C-alpha cells in the first residue's frame, strides 16, 4: 500500500512527528508498505527543502512560502496537498486535526466534493486539542478555529486513529461512529528501542558504570534517587513541591534527579520555590539531556515519579515519557489517570495512586525505596509488558485496519 503521512510540524523540537508518526511509518515500511512523511519546516528551518530516508521512510521537509498574511497559510496548505497527491497514494494519513494539517484535510475534502479522486483519508489524534485551548494562550479567534477544526476533522475523516481510550470516547461524543475509530496507543519510542541493550535490568544497582558515573557527576553517591523525567506539563508545581517536602520528611537521604526542561521556564520557578522553603538540597537538576544519554540517567535512578494531574489534557494524552520509563525497567509511581491505567497494572508493573493523592504517592515512593526486590520485580515486569504489547510492529496492525476500512471489496 502506498501511504503518505502529513505531519503538523517537523521532527524537532516537538514530539508528535518524531515519537508517533515516524515510528508508525517505519513499522509500516517494515511490513512492505511504501511510506512518505511530509512535514512543513516552520518550527525547524534548518531542514527546509531536505529529503532523506530514515528507517525505510521517505521524509520530505517542505520549504516555507513567503510570509505574506493569508497567502502564507493558503500556500503552505496547498503545497502539502499537492505534494501528497503527487505520490498517487492509496491512503493519506493526517496527524492532528488542527493548524495546517487540519487545513490540508479541509482542502482534500473540498477537492473530493468537486469530483477529484481523493484517496482514503485517515486522521490521527493524540491530544484533545480543545482542552489545550484554555492553557496554551491562543488568541480567541485561534481557539475557535482549532475547536472547529477538531470537531469537523473527526467527523469528516474516512477513519480515525486515536492514541488513547479517552480520545476514542471523545470522538464518539462528537458523532464519529465507533467502527471508524481505531485505537493505536503510543509504543516504545525509536530512541529507546535503539538503546534497549543499554538499559539496566532493574535500577542503579545493576545499571552499570554509566549509571554510577551519572550519580558521581551529580554528587548523588549511594543515596536513594527518585527520577523525575518531565517537561513540567503534566502537573502543577505546587503539588511537586509538596511531594518533595513530604518525601524529605520521611526519607531525608532521598534525592530527586530532575531530567528535562519546561516549556516556559517552569524549572526556574521550581528552583526559586524550593530555595524559599529550604528544600533545594533534596533536588538535582540535570536539565535537558541528549537522547543518547537518557539510558544512563534512567540507570542512575532507583525509582521514577511521574505525577499526572487529573485534567482533561492528561485524561486524553498518551505519554511517551511514561513508556520510556517502563521500558527502561524503572519501577514507576504515577496517578491512575487516563492512559496510565493501560500501561501500568497496579502492583504488577508499577504503582498507581488515586489522582491527586499526594500522601499515597509519597507512601508508594517510600515503599519502593525500602524494598529492592519489589523494585526489581516491578521494573522487570514493566519492561516485559512493554515489549510484549506496545512495540510499533505490533501496534500498526490496527493502523492497517484503519487503512483498509471500507477499502476492501
C-alpha positions as CSV (number, residue, x, y, z in Angstrom):
1,X,0.0,0.0,0.0
2,X,1.3,3.5,-0.8
3,X,0.8,5.7,2.2
4,X,1.5,9.5,2.6
5,X,1.6,10.9,6.1
6,X,1.2,14.7,6.6
7,X,2.7,16.0,9.9
8,X,1.8,19.3,11.5
9,X,5.4,20.3,12.1
10,X,8.9,18.9,11.7
11,X,10.8,16.2,13.6
12,X,12.1,18.7,16.1
13,X,11.6,20.1,18.6
14,X,8.0,18.8,19.3
15,X,7.2,15.2,19.7
16,X,4.1,14.2,17.7
17,X,6.0,13.5,14.4
18,X,9.2,12.1,15.9
19,X,7.7,9.8,18.5
20,X,4.4,8.9,16.9
21,X,4.2,9.5,13.1
22,X,7.8,8.4,12.3
23,X,7.9,5.2,14.3
24,X,4.4,4.3,13.0
25,X,5.7,4.9,9.5
26,X,8.8,2.9,10.0
27,X,6.8,-0.1,11.3
28,X,4.6,0.2,8.3
29,X,7.6,0.2,6.0
30,X,8.8,-2.9,7.7
31,X,5.5,-4.6,6.6
32,X,6.3,-3.7,3.0
33,X,4.2,-0.6,2.7
34,X,5.6,2.4,0.8
35,X,5.5,5.4,3.2
36,X,6.3,9.0,2.6
37,X,6.2,11.5,5.5
38,X,5.6,15.2,4.6
39,X,6.3,17.9,7.2
40,X,6.5,21.7,7.0
41,X,9.7,23.4,8.2
42,X,8.2,26.4,10.1
43,X,9.5,25.2,13.5
44,X,12.8,23.8,12.3
45,X,14.0,25.8,9.3
46,X,17.4,24.0,9.1
47,X,15.6,21.1,7.5
48,X,13.7,23.2,4.9
49,X,14.0,21.6,1.4
50,X,15.6,18.4,2.7
51,X,14.6,14.9,1.6
52,X,16.0,11.8,3.2
53,X,15.3,8.2,4.0
54,X,15.1,7.1,7.7
55,X,14.2,3.6,8.7
56,X,12.7,2.8,5.2
57,X,10.5,6.0,5.3
58,X,11.0,8.8,2.7
59,X,10.9,12.1,4.7
60,X,10.4,15.5,2.9
61,X,10.6,18.7,4.8
62,X,8.8,21.3,2.7
63,X,10.3,24.8,2.5
64,X,8.0,27.7,3.6
65,X,6.4,30.1,1.2
66,X,6.8,33.8,1.6
67,X,5.3,35.0,4.9
68,X,2.6,37.2,3.5
69,X,-0.6,37.3,5.6
70,X,-3.3,34.9,4.4
71,X,-1.2,33.9,1.3
72,X,1.3,32.1,3.6
73,X,-1.4,29.8,5.1
74,X,-3.1,29.1,1.8
75,X,0.2,28.5,0.0
76,X,1.6,26.1,2.7
77,X,-1.6,24.1,2.8
78,X,-1.7,23.9,-1.0
79,X,1.9,22.8,-1.1
80,X,1.2,19.9,1.4
81,X,-1.9,18.8,-0.5
82,X,-0.2,18.9,-3.9
83,X,2.8,17.1,-2.8
84,X,0.7,14.4,-1.1
85,X,-1.4,13.8,-4.2
86,X,1.6,13.8,-6.5
87,X,2.7,10.5,-4.9
88,X,-0.7,8.9,-6.0
89,X,-1.2,7.3,-2.6
90,X,-3.8,4.8,-1.6
91,X,-4.0,6.5,1.8
92,X,-3.3,9.9,3.2
93,X,-2.8,9.8,7.0
94,X,-3.2,13.3,8.6
95,X,-1.7,13.9,12.0
96,X,-3.5,16.3,14.3
97,X,-6.9,17.8,13.3
98,X,-5.8,21.5,13.6
99,X,-3.4,24.0,12.1
100,X,-2.0,23.3,8.7
101,X,-2.8,19.6,8.7
102,X,-6.4,20.5,9.6
103,X,-6.5,22.9,6.7
104,X,-5.0,20.3,4.4
105,X,-7.7,17.9,5.4
106,X,-10.4,20.5,4.7
107,X,-8.9,21.2,1.3
108,X,-8.8,17.5,0.4
109,X,-12.4,17.0,1.3
110,X,-13.2,20.1,-0.7
111,X,-11.5,18.6,-3.8
112,X,-13.3,15.3,-3.3
113,X,-16.7,17.1,-3.3
114,X,-15.6,18.8,-6.5
115,X,-15.2,15.4,-8.1
116,X,-11.5,15.0,-7.7
117,X,-10.4,11.4,-7.0
118,X,-9.1,11.7,-3.4
119,X,-7.6,8.6,-1.6
120,X,-8.7,7.2,1.7
121,X,-8.3,9.9,4.4
122,X,-7.3,8.8,7.9
123,X,-7.0,11.3,10.7
124,X,-4.7,10.7,13.7
125,X,-5.3,12.5,17.0
126,X,-3.0,12.2,20.1
127,X,-4.4,15.1,22.2
128,X,-7.8,16.6,22.9
129,X,-7.0,19.9,21.2
130,X,-10.0,21.8,22.7
131,X,-8.6,21.2,26.2
132,X,-5.3,22.8,25.2
133,X,-7.1,26.0,24.1
134,X,-7.6,27.0,27.7
135,X,-3.9,26.6,28.7
136,X,-1.9,27.4,25.5
137,X,-2.6,31.1,25.5
138,X,-4.0,31.2,21.9
139,X,-6.0,34.3,20.9
140,X,-9.7,33.8,20.9
141,X,-10.1,33.5,17.2
142,X,-7.5,30.8,17.1
143,X,-9.2,28.9,19.9
144,X,-12.4,29.0,17.9
145,X,-10.7,27.8,14.8
146,X,-8.9,24.9,16.5
147,X,-12.1,23.7,18.2
148,X,-14.0,23.8,14.9
149,X,-11.2,22.1,13.1
150,X,-11.1,19.3,15.6
151,X,-14.8,18.6,15.6
152,X,-15.0,18.9,11.8
153,X,-12.0,16.8,11.1
154,X,-13.1,13.9,13.3
155,X,-16.5,13.9,11.6
156,X,-15.1,14.1,8.0
157,X,-12.3,11.5,8.1
158,X,-12.9,8.2,6.5
159,X,-11.2,6.6,9.5
160,X,-9.6,7.8,12.7
161,X,-6.6,6.6,14.7
162,X,-6.6,7.6,18.4
163,X,-3.7,7.4,20.9
164,X,-5.9,6.8,24.0
165,X,-9.1,5.2,25.1
166,X,-10.3,8.6,26.3
167,X,-9.9,10.1,22.8
168,X,-11.9,7.2,21.5
169,X,-14.8,8.1,23.7
170,X,-14.4,11.8,22.9
171,X,-14.6,11.1,19.2
172,X,-17.8,9.1,19.6
173,X,-19.2,12.0,21.7
174,X,-18.8,14.4,18.7
175,X,-20.7,11.9,16.4
176,X,-18.0,9.6,14.9
177,X,-19.3,6.0,14.5
178,X,-17.2,3.7,16.7
179,X,-16.5,1.3,13.9
180,X,-14.5,4.1,12.2
181,X,-12.2,4.7,15.2
182,X,-9.1,2.6,15.6
183,X,-7.2,2.6,18.9
184,X,-3.4,2.9,18.4
185,X,-1.6,3.9,21.7
186,X,1.9,5.1,21.6
187,X,4.6,2.5,21.5
188,X,8.2,2.3,22.5
189,X,10.0,5.3,21.1
190,X,12.7,4.9,18.4
191,X,15.3,6.3,20.8
192,X,14.5,3.8,23.5
193,X,14.1,0.9,21.1
194,X,17.7,1.5,19.7
195,X,19.1,1.6,23.2
196,X,17.3,-1.4,24.8
197,X,20.6,-3.3,25.4
198,X,21.9,-0.3,27.4
199,X,19.1,-0.3,29.9
200,X,19.6,-1.8,33.4
201,X,17.7,-4.9,34.4
202,X,16.3,-3.2,37.5
203,X,17.8,0.0,38.7
204,X,21.0,1.8,39.6
205,X,22.2,-1.3,41.5
206,X,22.7,-3.2,38.2
207,X,22.8,-0.2,35.9
208,X,26.5,-0.5,35.1
209,X,29.2,2.1,35.1
210,X,27.2,4.7,33.1
211,X,24.6,5.0,35.9
212,X,27.3,5.2,38.5
213,X,29.1,7.9,36.6
214,X,25.9,10.0,36.4
215,X,25.5,9.6,40.2
216,X,29.1,10.7,40.8
217,X,28.7,13.6,38.4
218,X,25.7,15.0,40.2
219,X,27.1,14.2,43.7
220,X,24.5,11.5,44.4
221,X,26.8,8.7,45.5
222,X,24.9,5.9,47.1
223,X,21.8,8.0,48.1
224,X,18.3,6.8,47.1
225,X,17.4,8.5,43.8
226,X,13.9,9.4,42.5
227,X,13.9,10.3,38.8
228,X,11.5,12.9,37.6
229,X,11.6,12.8,33.7
230,X,9.4,15.7,32.6
231,X,8.6,18.8,30.6
232,X,6.5,20.1,33.6
233,X,3.3,20.0,31.6
234,X,1.7,17.1,33.5
235,X,1.3,18.6,37.0
236,X,1.2,21.8,39.0
237,X,4.4,23.0,40.6
238,X,2.7,23.3,44.0
239,X,1.9,19.6,44.0
240,X,5.5,18.7,43.1
241,X,6.9,20.9,45.9
242,X,4.5,19.1,48.3
243,X,5.8,15.7,47.1
244,X,9.4,16.8,47.6
245,X,8.6,18.1,51.0
246,X,6.8,15.0,52.2
247,X,9.4,12.6,50.9
248,X,12.2,14.6,52.5
249,X,10.5,14.3,55.9
250,X,10.1,10.5,55.5
251,X,13.4,9.7,53.7
252,X,15.8,12.6,54.3
253,X,18.6,10.9,52.4
254,X,16.5,10.6,49.2
255,X,17.3,12.9,46.3
256,X,15.2,13.9,43.2
257,X,17.0,13.8,39.9
258,X,15.1,16.1,37.5
259,X,15.7,15.4,33.8
260,X,14.0,17.8,31.4
261,X,13.2,21.4,30.9
262,X,9.8,23.2,31.0
263,X,8.2,24.9,28.0
264,X,8.1,28.2,29.8
265,X,11.0,28.0,32.3
266,X,9.0,26.2,35.0
267,X,12.2,24.7,36.4
268,X,13.4,28.1,37.3
269,X,10.2,28.8,39.2
270,X,10.6,25.5,41.0
271,X,14.2,26.2,42.0
272,X,13.2,29.6,43.5
273,X,10.2,28.0,45.4
274,X,12.4,25.2,46.7
275,X,15.1,27.7,47.9
276,X,12.5,29.7,49.7
277,X,11.4,26.6,51.6
278,X,14.9,25.3,52.1
279,X,14.2,22.2,50.1
280,X,16.6,22.8,47.3
281,X,19.2,20.4,48.9
282,X,16.9,17.5,48.0
283,X,16.8,18.2,44.3
284,X,19.4,17.9,41.5
285,X,18.5,19.5,38.1
286,X,20.1,17.8,35.1
287,X,18.3,19.9,32.6
288,X,17.5,18.8,29.0
289,X,19.6,15.6,28.4
290,X,20.6,14.4,24.9
291,X,18.6,11.4,23.8
292,X,21.6,9.1,23.7
293,X,22.3,9.9,27.4
294,X,18.8,9.2,28.7
295,X,19.5,5.4,29.4
296,X,22.4,6.5,31.7
297,X,20.1,8.8,33.7
298,X,17.5,6.1,33.9
299,X,20.1,3.6,35.1
300,X,21.2,6.1,37.8
301,X,17.7,6.1,39.5
302,X,16.1,3.7,41.9
303,X,12.6,4.7,41.2
304,X,10.7,7.1,38.9
305,X,8.0,9.5,39.9
306,X,5.5,10.5,37.3
307,X,3.0,13.0,38.8
308,X,-0.1,13.2,36.5
309,X,-2.9,15.5,37.5
310,X,-6.4,14.6,36.6
311,X,-7.1,17.1,33.9
312,X,-8.9,16.9,30.5
313,X,-5.5,17.1,28.8
314,X,-3.9,14.3,30.8
315,X,-7.0,12.1,30.5
316,X,-6.6,12.2,26.7
317,X,-2.9,12.1,26.3
318,X,-0.7,9.0,25.8
319,X,2.6,9.7,27.4
320,X,5.8,8.6,25.6
321,X,7.9,9.6,28.6
322,X,6.0,7.0,30.7
323,X,6.6,4.3,28.0
324,X,10.3,5.2,28.1
325,X,10.5,4.8,31.9
326,X,8.6,1.5,31.9
327,X,10.8,0.1,29.0
328,X,13.9,1.1,31.0
329,X,12.9,-1.3,33.8
330,X,12.3,1.6,36.2
331,X,9.6,1.0,38.8
332,X,7.2,3.9,38.4
333,X,4.7,5.6,40.7
334,X,2.1,7.6,38.9
335,X,-1.6,8.8,39.2
336,X,-4.3,6.5,37.9
337,X,-5.3,8.9,35.2
338,X,-6.2,8.1,31.6
339,X,-3.8,6.0,29.6
340,X,-1.5,5.4,32.6
341,X,-4.0,2.8,33.7
342,X,-3.4,1.0,30.4
343,X,0.3,1.0,30.6
344,X,0.6,0.1,34.3
345,X,-1.0,-2.8,36.1
346,X,-1.1,-1.7,39.7
347,X,1.2,-3.8,41.8
348,X,2.4,-5.8,38.8
349,X,4.2,-3.4,36.5
350,X,4.2,-0.3,38.7
351,X,2.2,1.5,41.4
352,X,-0.9,3.6,40.7
353,X,-2.3,6.0,43.3
354,X,-5.6,7.8,43.4
355,X,-5.4,11.0,41.3
356,X,-4.0,13.9,43.3
357,X,-3.4,11.9,46.5
358,X,0.0,13.3,47.4
359,X,0.2,11.3,50.7
360,X,-0.4,8.0,48.8
361,X,2.1,9.0,46.2
362,X,4.8,9.6,48.7
363,X,4.0,6.4,50.6
364,X,4.4,4.5,47.3
365,X,7.8,6.0,46.7
366,X,8.8,5.2,50.3
367,X,7.6,1.6,49.8
368,X,9.7,1.2,46.7
369,X,12.8,2.8,48.1
370,X,12.8,0.5,51.0
371,X,12.2,-2.7,49.0
372,X,14.8,-3.6,46.4
373,X,13.2,-6.9,45.5
374,X,9.9,-5.1,44.8
375,X,11.7,-2.6,42.6
376,X,13.3,-5.3,40.7
377,X,10.1,-7.3,40.2
378,X,8.0,-4.3,39.1
379,X,10.7,-2.9,36.8
380,X,11.4,-6.3,35.1
381,X,7.6,-6.9,34.6
382,X,7.1,-3.4,33.2
383,X,9.7,-3.8,30.6
384,X,8.4,-7.3,29.6
385,X,4.9,-5.9,29.2
386,X,6.0,-3.0,27.1
387,X,8.0,-5.4,24.8
388,X,5.0,-7.7,24.6
389,X,2.2,-5.3,24.0
390,X,3.5,-1.9,23.0
391,X,6.0,-2.2,20.2
392,X,5.2,-0.4,16.9
393,X,5.4,-3.5,14.7
394,X,2.5,-4.9,16.8
395,X,0.6,-1.7,17.1
396,X,0.5,-0.9,13.4
397,X,-1.8,-3.8,12.7
398,X,-4.6,-1.5,13.9
399,X,-3.3,1.2,11.6
400,X,-3.5,-1.2,8.7
401,X,-7.1,-1.9,9.7
402,X,-7.8,1.8,9.6
403,X,-6.3,2.0,6.1
404,X,-8.4,-0.9,4.9
405,X,-11.6,0.4,6.4
406,X,-14.2,0.3,3.5
407,X,-11.4,-0.2,1.0
408,X,-11.5,-4.0,0.8
409,X,-14.2,-5.4,-1.5
